[in-house]
Amino acid sequence: MKRLPGFNVANVLEKRALLIAINSIAALSIFFFGYDQGVMGGVNNAKNYIDLMGFGYVDEETGDPVVTNSLLQGGIVSVYYLGTLVGCLLGGWIGDRIGRIKTIALGAGWAIFGASLQSAAMNSNWMIGARVVNGIGTGILNAVVPVWATETAEHTSRGQFIAIEFTLNIFGVVVAYWLEFGLSYIDNGVTAFRWRFPIAFQIIPLLVLFGSVWFFPESPRYLVKAGRDDEAAYVLRRLRGSTGDGLVRANIEYQEIRNVIDKERQESKKTSYMHMFFGIGSGNLHIARRVQLVIWLQILQEWVGIAGVTVYAPTIFRIAGFGSQKSQWVSGLNNIFYMFATLVCVFTLDRIGRRWTLWWGAAAQGIAMFLAGAFSQLGENASRDGDVSKASSYGAAAASFVFIFTSVFGATWLTVPWLYPAEIFPLYVRSQGNAWGVVGWSLVSTPVMTISRGIGATTLHIFGIANIISIPIVWALYPETNQRTLEEMDFLFASPSPWVWDAEKTFARLKAEQPVIEAAKDAGPVVDVENGRKSD
């Protein structure tokens, strides 16, 4: 095959330029995800929205929202996660059957429909239904976009490209926050425009995603799985290079993919979510262990404290003596620091690995949590005693550690729990495997935020403990995926033991016994296995 049919970006760009183009499109989905997460914070403060949904009112003197039906308000927000739960399972299943590109387009179209319904909502029941629909679209995208990105990237820079995408994720949060902050000054923030426009705004990146993804190459790994070997070989050459060392790398990668697919087909033919969860019929691939690892990594991500800080930060800023408007500015500034901190991960994730990233992040986050909790408690005590000066000092100290926590989280724990699930599963169920990570995130997000609202400063101490506990968990149970190809993951999880040290020993032994790469190096040019001829 000399080129893909019709217009395709892979016919024009190659190597790093093509990878950048692919990840730019993938980043649109991740940007939408971040924006969608951040937008409801401002919407819930809009007077017209509060009145229309009927869960409270806005105090005329202070201008602050007063919630009289917290169940309804919380339900409108939380039902989104039910949608993401359904959507990720649907997206994972579809993505492994019709391909990554078509599934991304499906998710974008579904999310456009959901965003349109939300922006036009006229009552709470309408809004609840629209939130579910929007959540399904988000779940579909979250299940398949990281998989497409990891399957096209080289193993030496896979983490870097995903980390860049999550910089765009937090940029989405920042855009949502400051857009709504600015709209609060238009007509004193009392019109429907304040909340309908921000919700409708997310349709713009989704339209760009839906309209452009058709012109991008399908994952070469999915193409091999689907029997489209000639097309897969061409895409790999465009991704890695068509001459010299680039062609050798493309040849090696193609041969690895072919060998692993043959092995996986022999090992397991069970692909349902139930079979994956219980490990039924997975042989030595140990799919159930991988499912548990990605679910619990997402659960740990929430329990290390980002949800708690998000909920409790305004209280900390209040203790510090910040007024309502200043608190909003400080919260927005915190989000900007959060966004720039994600760039640290871009330059470190492929150098120090996933495990070290989680370790140093958990240690620094734990310290920040304990100190933020301690100063918050001291500030609350000083406020009760009427010592405004001390309360303000303690509150400012607590606020500084909130900044430190969110920055460290952005540099470490934000990205890895979304990258790891897209890396470790066998090709034949990779989208479904990644969906299990989204399941863990969907299940735990709402409960953790609810608990955060009810506990107060003690929450931060609990999250500090969770950070410390996560260190030995990662050390003992989560093998390193950095600088390893996706095809090597089956070797990494071949050990019957769940412990990392046993996994590494088994990996080294299997690599020595099955030198796939050396065989591929000697195989010559990439071959069209269907027609038995060399691909140009």
Summary of the structure (lengths in Angstrom):
residues: 536
radius of gyration: 24.2
end to end distance: 6.5
largest distance: 84.0
contacts: 2020
relative contact order: 0.13
helix: 79%
strand: 2%
